[in-house]
Amino acid sequence: SECRLQLPGQPHARHDVDTLLDQRSLSRLKWGCRRGLLENDLFIERFFQRHEHSLSVRQARGMQYLMDLTDNDLLDLLLRRSELPPTLDRPEVGEDIQQLRRPATVSTSEGMTP
C-alpha cells in the first residue's frame, strides 16, 4: 500500500527539504512504515532510533518512496540482493537506503577487548 503523508512544505517545497520533520509528521511516518516482515521492521526501527531527532522532510520523502515497495522487494534491496529500481532512483531514496543498510554499532564494555 502507498505510504503518502502530508509533509511540511508539500507540494511546492524545494526550499523546505532540509526542514526537520515535526513530531506529528514523524509519528505518521513511523506508523506508515510498519511492515509485514520482521526483518524489514528491524532495519526501519534501527533507522528511526538513529535519525528520528534529526529526520528531515527530504529523508521522510525518501522513506515514503521506499514504503511503496512490497515487503520482499524492500528486503531484497536492504540486503543488497537487488538494486534500486529506476522509478525510485532519487537522491533522497538512495541516501535513505544507505542509512538503512548501515550496520548496528557494537559496543564493548570498557576494559574488555573486542
N, C-alpha and C positions, 0 to 999 in steps of 0.2 A: 504494500500500500504506500501511497505517496506521503511523504513527511514534509508538508509545507506549513510553515509557521509565518505569521506576520511579524517580521523582524523590524526593529527600528530602522528607519531610513528607506524602507522599501516603498515603491519600486524605483525611485529616482536617485539612488544613493551611491553614486560613485565616490563622493567625498566622505561618506559615513562608514566605509568598510573597516576602518581601524577603531571605530567606536566600540567600547566594551558593551557586551550584552547585558541588559538589565536582568534583575533576578526573576521576574515573571517570564521573560523570553527564555532564560536559561532553564527554568523549570519545565516549560512547554517543550523545549528542545530535548531535554533528558527523557521526558515522557514519550516523545515521538521516536526516540532512538532505541527503545526497548525492542529486543529481537527474540525470535523463536529458538535460536540456537545459543546454548550456554557459552560456547566458545566465542561467538561474536560479542555477547554481553560482557565477557571478561575483558576483551580489547577495549570496548566502549567505556566500561566502568573505569579502567585504568586511565584512559584519555581524560575523562571528566575529573578524576582525582587530581591529575596533574594540571589541568588547564581551566577548571571551572571559574576560578577567580580572575582569570585574565583572558577569557574567551571573547574574541571579537565577533562582530557581525559577519565579517568575511569568513572566519572559521566556522561559524554556525551555518552559513550557506553551504560551505563545503560538506558539512555533515549531513545537511538535508539532501544534497545530491546523492551521497553515498547510501542513505537510508532508502532510496528508491530502488536499490538493487535487491534481488532475492537474497535470502539468508545464505544459501550455498554460494552464490556469486560473490557476496561480500566476504565470506570466509576464504574463498579461493584467492581473492585479491589480498586480503590481510596476510595470508600465509605465503604469498608470492607464487602461488600456483597459476596465477593468471595476471595479465596486465590490465591497466585501466582502459576500459572501452573508450573509443574515440568520442562518443557522446558525452562522456564525463571528463574529458581531457581539458580541465580548467585548473588554473594555478591553485585556487583555494582547495580543490579536491585533492590534488597531488600533495599539497602541504599537510592536509589532514591525514592522508594515508601514511605519510612518513611518520607523523606523530603517533598514529595508532599502532604502527609496526614497531616503534621503539620499545626495546625490551624493558622489563621491570628492573629497577636497580636493586641489587642485593646488598644489604647492609650486614656488616660483620660487627661483632662485639669488640670493644676496644681491648687491645692487647692480644687478640687472637689472630692467627694467620689465616688468610682465606683458603 
